[in-house]
Amino acid sequence: MDHMEVVDAVYRAAVSTDLWSSTLCSIADYVGATAGNIVYQSPARRGSFLIPARMREDLNSLYLEAYTGNPYARAFEKVQPGSIAVGNMLVDLEAVQRSAYYADICEPQTIFNQLFMPHASLHERGGIGGIALFLSRRQDEHVQNAAMRLHRLGPHLARAIDFSLQTSRVTRGPELPQRLINVMPDPAALVGTQGEIVMLNVAAERFFKRADGMYLSRSSPPSICAHLPEASSALSSAIRRALAVSLGSDVPFEGALAISRPSGGAPYLVMITPLASAAFSPWEPVETIVRVLVHIVDPEAKTQLQARYLQQIFGLTDAETRISELVGGGLNLPKIAHVLKVSHNTVKTHVGHVFEKTGVRSQAGLARLIAAIPVADVSGQPSSHLHGKRTDAD
């Protein structure tokens, strides 16, 4: 292939990303290399990928599992996007040739030297990525000519890779999880490839503002945390495992846990679900892709709304409504006094007033009355006609 034929092939691959592997073969032939790839090595190691050309598939997997920190990769981290790096000019070649990396990856594929051209979109946020071409010992005699030819292709390759990335975003379109999250009545969050919050539904925004047991970190972007250290560690571990599963790792995973809250209410039930792409694109790890759904169930949310209806029907005060809500949640009077930080006698007085207004004679009867009130929305946000200030018992 001459120069223009290779350029044409590059732009065809930009539009049809499944052509990249064959196009890389044409680039390798034009430059004078044995093989090549487009590589992205994530800083967290999750999400790294190769688009290979004439590379052994078994060794590609071994490379991603064990050798992304090889001497060439460490040297290439410092190369500016758009520049052409000649690997053997940046490393101690004798030391490299004595390494397990060279024996396991390079020798079986007759790789003696490497050319690398970092790409800006793949070479940021601590990651490393771009075009790599591999030369045999014989081809290395013309390494400068090979570097010059790759440099001539550089602007076209940069535009084509950016176009492939943009095409991946557009064709992906609105994802099903993003549409689903907005209609979920419970708090729900979508988590990206690095454990960051990508999207919250309305119920989750209200939920995290309360910060009763769970909250959003102040980092940018934020992540989900729990107030109790053991719960926070378990939550972080579950999300990490879900991310690994979503990216294809075969790790043990149980996606449900309980998170206690400092207020003394019933623990939240947190369900964590890995989300696999319908059609995986190798470009996805570079983007902010939704990988995990975190679904939070507040067992008290329904009781809160039922207690509000009780308030409207029987004219309860805010303090009486709050105590009714806790009775409906299964708490006894001493526990309610502890949660509200008031005396036992204060709670007994309010409960007596509730009995008088509702006509029930026991805490069990009050709990049954609350449970019998039907509600359609359990998101924790009362209907507009029930809005009003709620104060703690006094």
C-alpha positions as CSV (number, residue, x, y, z in Angstrom):
1,M,0.0,0.0,0.0
2,D,1.1,3.5,-0.7
3,H,0.6,6.5,1.7
4,M,-2.8,7.6,0.3
5,E,-4.2,4.0,0.3
6,V,-3.3,3.7,4.0
7,V,-4.9,7.1,4.8
8,D,-8.1,6.0,3.0
9,A,-8.1,2.8,5.1
10,V,-7.6,4.8,8.3
11,Y,-10.7,6.9,7.6
12,R,-12.7,3.9,6.7
13,A,-11.9,2.4,10.1
14,A,-12.9,5.7,11.7
15,V,-16.4,5.2,10.4
16,S,-16.6,1.4,10.7
17,T,-14.7,0.6,13.9
18,D,-14.7,-3.2,13.2
19,L,-12.1,-2.4,10.5
20,W,-9.4,-1.2,12.9
21,S,-7.7,-4.5,13.2
22,S,-7.2,-5.0,9.4
23,T,-6.3,-1.3,9.1
24,L,-3.6,-1.7,11.7
25,C,-2.2,-4.6,9.5
26,S,-2.0,-2.2,6.6
27,I,-0.3,0.5,8.7
28,A,2.2,-2.1,10.0
29,D,3.0,-3.1,6.4
30,Y,3.3,0.5,5.2
31,V,5.6,1.5,8.1
32,G,7.7,-1.7,8.0
33,A,6.6,-3.4,11.2
34,T,5.6,-7.0,12.0
35,A,2.4,-6.2,14.0
36,G,0.7,-3.5,16.0
37,N,-2.2,-2.5,18.2
38,I,-4.3,0.3,19.5
39,V,-3.8,0.0,23.3
40,Y,-5.4,1.6,26.3
41,Q,-4.1,0.9,29.8
42,S,-6.4,2.2,32.5
43,P,-4.7,3.6,35.6
44,A,-6.8,1.3,37.8
45,R,-6.0,-1.7,35.4
46,R,-9.8,-2.3,35.0
47,G,-10.9,-1.5,31.5
48,S,-7.6,-1.8,29.7
49,F,-7.9,-3.1,26.2
50,L,-6.1,-3.9,23.0
51,I,-7.2,-3.8,19.4
52,P,-4.6,-6.1,17.9
53,A,-3.2,-6.7,14.4
54,R,-1.3,-10.0,13.9
55,M,-0.8,-10.4,17.7
56,R,-1.3,-13.7,19.5
57,E,-4.6,-13.6,21.3
58,D,-3.3,-15.7,24.2
59,L,-0.4,-13.3,24.7
60,N,-2.7,-10.3,24.5
61,S,-4.6,-11.6,27.5
62,L,-1.4,-12.4,29.3
63,Y,-0.1,-8.9,28.6
64,L,-3.2,-7.3,30.0
65,E,-3.2,-9.5,33.1
66,A,0.5,-9.4,34.0
67,Y,2.6,-7.0,31.9
68,T,1.0,-3.6,31.5
69,G,3.7,-2.2,33.8
70,N,6.5,-3.3,31.6
71,P,9.6,-1.0,31.0
72,Y,8.4,0.2,27.6
73,A,4.9,1.2,29.0
74,R,6.6,3.1,31.9
75,A,8.8,4.9,29.4
76,F,5.9,5.7,27.1
77,E,4.0,7.4,29.9
78,K,6.2,10.4,29.6
79,V,5.8,10.8,25.8
80,Q,3.7,13.6,24.6
81,P,0.6,12.8,22.5
82,G,1.4,13.0,18.8
83,S,5.1,12.3,19.2
84,I,6.7,9.1,18.0
85,A,8.7,7.2,20.6
86,V,11.3,4.5,19.7
87,G,11.1,2.0,22.6
88,N,14.8,0.8,22.6
89,M,16.0,4.4,22.9
90,L,14.1,4.9,26.2
91,V,14.8,1.6,28.0
92,D,17.8,-0.4,29.2
93,L,17.6,-3.0,26.4
94,E,19.8,-5.5,28.0
95,A,17.8,-5.4,31.2
96,V,14.5,-5.7,29.3
97,Q,15.8,-8.7,27.3
98,R,16.5,-10.5,30.6
99,S,13.0,-9.9,31.9
100,A,10.0,-12.3,32.1
101,Y,8.1,-9.7,30.0
102,Y,10.5,-10.1,27.1
103,A,10.5,-13.9,27.4
104,D,6.8,-14.2,27.6
105,I,5.6,-11.5,25.2
106,C,8.3,-10.3,22.9
107,E,10.3,-13.3,22.0
108,P,7.4,-15.6,21.0
109,Q,6.2,-12.8,18.6
110,T,9.7,-11.8,17.3
111,I,9.3,-8.3,18.8
112,F,12.7,-6.6,19.1
113,N,11.7,-2.9,19.1
114,Q,8.5,-0.8,19.5
115,L,7.2,2.4,18.0
116,F,4.6,4.2,20.1
117,M,2.5,7.2,19.3
118,P,0.3,8.3,22.3
119,H,-3.1,9.6,21.5
120,A,-4.5,12.4,23.7
121,S,-8.0,10.9,24.3
122,L,-6.4,7.6,25.4
123,H,-3.4,9.2,27.3
124,E,-5.2,11.1,30.1
125,R,-6.6,10.7,33.6
126,G,-3.4,8.7,34.5
127,G,-3.9,6.2,31.7
128,I,-1.7,5.4,28.7
129,G,-2.8,4.7,25.2
130,G,-2.2,5.1,21.5
131,I,-0.8,3.3,18.5
132,A,1.9,0.7,19.0
133,L,3.9,-1.0,16.2
134,F,6.3,-3.9,16.7
135,L,9.5,-4.4,14.8
136,S,11.6,-7.5,14.4
137,R,15.4,-7.4,14.7
138,R,15.7,-7.2,10.9
139,Q,13.1,-4.5,10.6
140,D,14.8,-2.5,13.3
141,E,17.6,-1.7,10.9
142,H,15.2,0.8,9.3
143,V,13.5,2.0,12.5
144,Q,14.1,5.7,11.7
145,N,12.4,5.4,8.4
146,A,9.5,3.5,10.1
147,A,9.2,6.3,12.7
148,M,9.1,8.9,9.9
149,R,6.3,7.0,8.1
150,L,4.3,6.6,11.3
151,H,4.7,10.4,11.9
152,R,3.3,11.2,8.5
153,L,0.2,9.1,9.4
154,G,-0.1,10.7,12.8
155,P,-2.6,13.5,12.1
156,H,-4.9,11.1,10.2
157,L,-4.7,8.5,12.9
158,A,-5.5,11.1,15.6
159,R,-8.6,12.4,13.8
160,A,-9.7,8.8,13.0
161,I,-9.4,7.6,16.6
162,D,-11.3,10.7,17.9
163,F,-14.0,10.1,15.3
164,S,-14.3,6.4,16.5
165,L,-14.6,7.6,20.1
166,Q,-17.3,10.1,19.1
167,T,-19.1,7.5,17.0
168,S,-19.1,5.1,20.0
169,R,-20.8,7.8,22.1
170,V,-23.5,8.7,19.5
171,T,-24.4,5.1,18.5
172,R,-24.7,4.1,22.1
173,G,-27.5,6.6,22.6
174,P,-29.7,6.8,25.7
175,E,-29.0,3.7,27.7
176,L,-31.8,1.6,29.1
177,P,-30.5,1.9,32.7
178,Q,-30.6,5.7,32.4
179,R,-34.2,5.6,31.3
180,L,-35.2,3.1,34.0
181,I,-33.6,5.0,36.9
182,N,-35.8,8.0,36.4
183,V,-39.0,6.0,36.9
184,M,-37.8,4.0,39.9
185,P,-39.6,5.2,43.1
186,D,-36.8,4.2,45.4
187,P,-33.4,6.0,45.6
188,A,-31.2,4.7,42.8
189,A,-27.7,5.7,41.5
190,L,-25.8,4.7,38.4
191,V,-22.0,4.2,38.9
192,G,-19.3,4.5,36.3
193,T,-16.2,2.5,35.5
194,Q,-14.1,4.2,38.3
195,G,-16.8,3.9,41.0
196,E,-18.0,7.5,40.5
197,I,-21.6,8.6,40.5
198,V,-22.8,9.1,36.9
199,M,-26.5,9.8,37.6
200,L,-29.0,10.0,40.5
201,N,-32.7,9.8,40.3
202,V,-34.9,12.4,42.1
203,A,-35.5,10.1,45.0
204,A,-31.8,9.5,45.5
205,E,-31.1,13.3,45.5
206,R,-33.5,13.7,48.3
207,F,-32.2,10.6,50.1
208,F,-28.6,11.7,50.1
209,K,-29.5,15.2,51.4
210,R,-30.8,13.6,54.5
211,A,-27.4,11.9,55.1
212,D,-28.9,9.4,57.6
213,G,-26.5,6.5,57.3
214,M,-25.4,7.1,53.7
215,Y,-24.1,10.1,51.9
216,L,-22.1,11.3,48.8
217,S,-18.4,12.0,49.2
218,R,-17.2,15.5,48.5
219,S,-14.7,14.2,45.9
220,S,-15.2,15.2,42.3
221,P,-16.9,13.2,41.0
222,P,-18.6,12.0,44.2
223,S,-19.0,8.4,45.3
224,I,-21.4,6.6,47.7
225,C,-20.3,6.3,51.3
226,A,-21.8,5.1,54.6
227,H,-21.4,6.8,57.9
228,L,-20.4,3.6,59.9
229,P,-16.8,2.5,58.9
230,E,-17.7,-1.2,58.6
231,A,-20.7,-0.5,56.4
232,S,-18.7,1.9,54.3
233,S,-16.0,-0.7,53.7
234,A,-18.6,-3.3,52.8
235,L,-20.3,-1.0,50.5
236,S,-17.1,0.1,48.7
237,S,-16.0,-3.6,48.4
238,A,-19.4,-4.6,46.9
239,I,-19.3,-1.8,44.3
240,R,-15.7,-2.7,43.3
241,R,-16.7,-6.3,42.8
242,A,-19.8,-5.3,40.8
243,L,-17.5,-3.2,38.6
244,A,-15.2,-6.1,38.1
245,V,-18.1,-8.4,37.2
246,S,-19.5,-5.8,34.7
247,L,-16.1,-5.8,32.9
248,G,-16.0,-9.6,32.6
249,S,-14.1,-10.7,35.7
250,D,-15.1,-14.0,37.3
251,V,-15.1,-12.9,40.9
252,P,-17.5,-14.0,43.8
253,F,-20.2,-11.4,44.1
254,E,-23.2,-11.0,46.4
255,G,-25.0,-7.8,45.6
256,A,-27.2,-7.2,48.7
257,L,-26.3,-5.7,52.0
258,A,-27.9,-3.8,54.9
259,I,-26.7,-0.3,55.9
260,S,-27.5,0.9,59.4
261,R,-28.4,4.5,60.1
262,P,-27.4,6.7,63.1
263,S,-31.0,7.8,63.7
264,G,-31.9,4.3,64.9
265,G,-34.4,3.6,62.1
266,A,-34.6,0.3,60.2
267,P,-31.4,-0.4,58.1
268,Y,-31.5,0.4,54.4
269,L,-31.5,-2.5,52.0
270,V,-28.9,-1.8,49.3
271,M,-28.9,-3.9,46.1
272,I,-25.9,-3.6,43.8
273,T,-26.3,-4.8,40.2
274,P,-23.5,-5.0,37.6
275,L,-24.7,-3.7,34.2
276,A,-23.1,-5.3,31.1
277,S,-23.1,-3.5,27.8
278,A,-25.6,-4.8,25.2
279,A,-22.8,-4.6,22.6
280,F,-19.4,-4.0,24.1
281,S,-17.2,-1.5,22.2
282,P,-13.5,-1.6,22.9
283,W,-13.5,2.2,23.2
284,E,-15.9,2.2,26.2
285,P,-13.3,2.0,29.0
286,V,-12.0,5.4,27.9
287,E,-15.5,7.0,28.4
288,T,-17.7,7.5,31.5
289,I,-19.8,4.4,31.1
290,V,-22.5,3.2,33.4
291,R,-21.5,-0.1,34.9
292,V,-23.4,-0.6,38.2
293,L,-26.9,0.2,39.5
294,V,-27.2,0.9,43.2
295,H,-30.8,0.5,44.4
296,I,-31.6,1.7,48.0
297,V,-34.8,0.5,49.7
298,D,-35.8,2.4,52.8
299,P,-38.2,0.2,54.8
300,E,-39.5,3.3,56.6
301,A,-40.4,5.3,53.5
302,K,-43.8,3.8,53.0
303,T,-44.6,4.1,56.8
304,Q,-43.6,7.8,56.6
305,L,-46.1,8.5,53.8
306,Q,-48.8,6.5,55.6
307,A,-48.2,8.5,58.8
308,R,-48.6,11.7,56.8
309,Y,-52.0,10.5,55.6
310,L,-52.9,9.6,59.2
311,Q,-52.0,13.2,60.1
312,Q,-54.3,14.6,57.5
313,I,-57.2,12.4,58.4
314,F,-57.1,12.7,62.2
315,G,-55.4,16.1,62.6
316,L,-52.3,14.9,64.3
317,T,-49.5,17.3,65.3
318,D,-46.1,16.9,63.7
319,A,-44.7,15.3,66.9
320,E,-47.6,12.9,67.1
321,T,-47.2,12.0,63.4
322,R,-43.5,11.3,63.9
323,I,-44.1,9.0,66.8
324,S,-46.9,7.2,64.9
325,E,-44.5,6.7,62.1
326,L,-42.0,5.1,64.4
327,V,-44.7,2.9,66.0
328,G,-45.7,1.8,62.5
329,G,-42.0,0.9,61.9
330,G,-42.0,-1.5,64.8
331,L,-40.2,0.5,67.5
332,N,-41.4,0.4,71.1
333,L,-41.8,3.4,73.3
334,P,-38.3,3.3,75.0
335,K,-36.6,3.0,71.6
336,I,-38.7,5.9,70.2
337,A,-37.7,8.0,73.2
338,H,-34.0,7.2,72.4
339,V,-34.3,7.9,68.7
340,L,-36.1,11.3,69.3
341,K,-33.9,12.2,72.3
342,V,-36.9,12.9,74.5
343,S,-38.2,11.5,77.7
344,H,-40.2,8.3,77.9
345,N,-43.1,10.3,79.5
346,T,-43.1,12.7,76.6
347,V,-43.5,9.8,74.2
348,K,-46.3,8.2,76.3
349,T,-48.2,11.6,76.4
350,H,-48.0,11.9,72.6
351,V,-49.1,8.3,72.0
352,G,-52.0,8.8,74.4
353,H,-53.1,11.8,72.3
354,V,-52.8,9.7,69.1
355,F,-55.0,6.9,70.7
356,E,-57.6,9.5,71.5
357,K,-57.7,11.0,68.0
358,T,-57.6,7.7,66.1
359,G,-59.8,5.6,68.4
360,V,-57.2,2.8,68.7
361,R,-56.3,1.4,72.1
362,S,-52.8,-0.1,71.7
363,Q,-49.5,0.4,69.9
364,A,-50.3,-2.8,67.9
365,G,-53.6,-1.4,66.9
366,L,-51.9,1.9,65.8
367,A,-49.4,-0.1,63.8
368,R,-52.2,-2.1,62.1
369,L,-54.0,1.1,61.3
370,I,-51.0,2.7,59.7
371,A,-50.2,-0.5,57.7
372,A,-53.8,-0.6,56.3
373,I,-53.5,2.9,54.7
374,P,-52.8,2.3,50.9
375,V,-50.1,4.4,49.2
376,A,-49.2,4.5,45.6
377,D,-45.9,6.4,45.9
378,V,-43.2,5.0,48.2
379,S,-40.4,7.2,47.1
380,G,-40.3,9.1,50.3
381,Q,-41.8,12.3,48.8
382,P,-45.4,13.0,50.0
383,S,-48.0,14.2,47.6
384,S,-48.3,17.9,47.1
385,H,-51.3,18.3,49.4
386,L,-49.4,16.7,52.3
387,H,-46.4,19.0,52.2
388,G,-45.6,20.8,55.4
389,K,-42.9,21.2,58.0
390,R,-42.1,18.3,60.2
391,T,-40.5,18.9,63.6
392,D,-39.1,16.5,66.1
393,A,-41.1,15.6,69.1
394,D,-40.8,18.1,71.9
